[in-house]
């Protein structure tokens, strides 16, 4: 997990604004399938939105559980949507690295 300061979080939050949720947590909660989908999606995207249709009272704990399973960082929870960040594996594919380093 990466420690982000408030400026870095704001930058990632701003970039995630136009994204649609890729993963939706429904009535079954965080299942193995949801965890696999998050892992798979984090391999293709640095920023990911997860929407909580159910388990809204437990969204922080569930989002942190998904972060631990995927090796990502929780950027912020806005309403019932969690924003996760994980740098791309290939340095050439890292879209936000330069900007984040400037704000460190």
C-alpha positions as CSV (number, residue, x, y, z in Angstrom):
1,X,0.0,0.0,0.0
2,X,1.2,3.5,-0.8
3,X,0.8,6.4,1.6
4,X,-0.8,9.3,-0.1
5,X,-0.9,12.9,1.2
6,X,-3.9,15.1,0.8
7,X,-2.7,16.8,-2.4
8,X,-2.0,13.4,-4.0
9,X,-5.4,12.1,-3.0
10,X,-7.0,15.3,-4.5
11,X,-5.2,14.7,-7.8
12,X,-6.3,11.1,-8.0
13,X,-9.8,12.0,-7.0
14,X,-10.0,14.6,-9.7
15,X,-8.8,12.1,-12.3
16,X,-11.3,9.5,-11.1
17,X,-14.2,11.9,-11.4
18,X,-15.0,11.0,-15.0
19,X,-14.6,7.2,-14.5
20,X,-17.5,4.8,-14.2
21,X,-17.6,2.2,-11.5
22,X,-16.0,-1.0,-12.8
23,X,-16.9,-3.2,-9.9
24,X,-20.2,-3.3,-8.1
25,X,-20.7,-4.8,-4.6
26,X,-24.2,-6.2,-4.5
27,X,-26.3,-8.4,-2.2
28,X,-23.7,-11.1,-1.9
29,X,-21.1,-8.7,-0.5
30,X,-17.4,-9.1,-1.2
31,X,-17.2,-12.5,-2.7
32,X,-14.3,-14.3,-4.3
33,X,-15.6,-13.2,-7.7
34,X,-15.7,-9.6,-6.7
35,X,-12.1,-9.9,-5.3
36,X,-10.9,-11.5,-8.5
37,X,-12.6,-8.8,-10.6
38,X,-10.9,-6.0,-8.6
39,X,-7.5,-7.8,-9.0
40,X,-8.1,-8.2,-12.7
41,X,-9.2,-4.6,-13.1
42,X,-6.3,-3.2,-11.2
43,X,-4.0,-4.9,-13.7
44,X,-5.6,-2.9,-16.5
45,X,-6.3,0.4,-14.7
46,X,-4.4,2.5,-12.2
47,X,-7.6,4.1,-10.9
48,X,-10.7,2.1,-10.1
49,X,-14.1,3.0,-8.8
50,X,-16.1,0.4,-6.8
51,X,-19.8,1.1,-6.2
52,X,-21.5,-0.3,-3.1
53,X,-25.2,-1.0,-3.9
54,X,-25.4,-3.1,-0.7
55,X,-23.4,-3.2,2.6
56,X,-23.2,0.6,2.6
57,X,-22.6,0.7,6.3
58,X,-19.6,-1.5,6.0
59,X,-18.1,0.1,2.8
60,X,-14.9,1.3,4.5
61,X,-14.0,-2.1,5.9
62,X,-14.9,-3.8,2.7
63,X,-13.0,-1.3,0.6
64,X,-9.9,-1.8,2.8
65,X,-10.3,-5.6,2.5
66,X,-10.3,-5.2,-1.3
67,X,-7.3,-3.0,-1.2
68,X,-5.4,-5.5,0.9
69,X,-6.3,-8.3,-1.5
70,X,-5.3,-6.3,-4.6
71,X,-2.3,-4.5,-3.2
72,X,-3.9,-1.1,-4.0
73,X,-4.5,2.0,-1.9
74,X,-7.8,3.5,-0.9
75,X,-7.8,7.0,-2.2
76,X,-11.2,8.1,-0.9
77,X,-14.8,7.0,-0.3
78,X,-17.3,9.5,-1.7
79,X,-20.9,8.5,-1.0
80,X,-21.2,4.9,-1.8
81,X,-18.2,4.8,-4.2
82,X,-14.7,3.9,-3.3
83,X,-11.7,5.0,-5.4
84,X,-8.7,2.7,-5.4
85,X,-5.2,3.4,-6.8
86,X,-2.4,1.0,-7.7
87,X,0.6,2.1,-9.9
88,X,0.9,0.1,-13.2
89,X,3.5,-2.7,-13.1
90,X,5.4,-1.3,-16.0
91,X,7.0,2.1,-15.3
92,X,6.2,3.2,-18.8
93,X,2.5,2.7,-18.2
94,X,2.4,4.7,-15.0
95,X,0.1,7.6,-15.9
96,X,0.1,9.5,-12.6
97,X,3.6,8.8,-11.2
98,X,5.3,12.1,-12.3
99,X,2.4,14.2,-11.0
100,X,2.2,12.3,-7.7
101,X,6.0,12.7,-7.1
102,X,5.7,16.4,-7.6
103,X,3.1,16.6,-4.9
104,X,5.0,14.3,-2.4
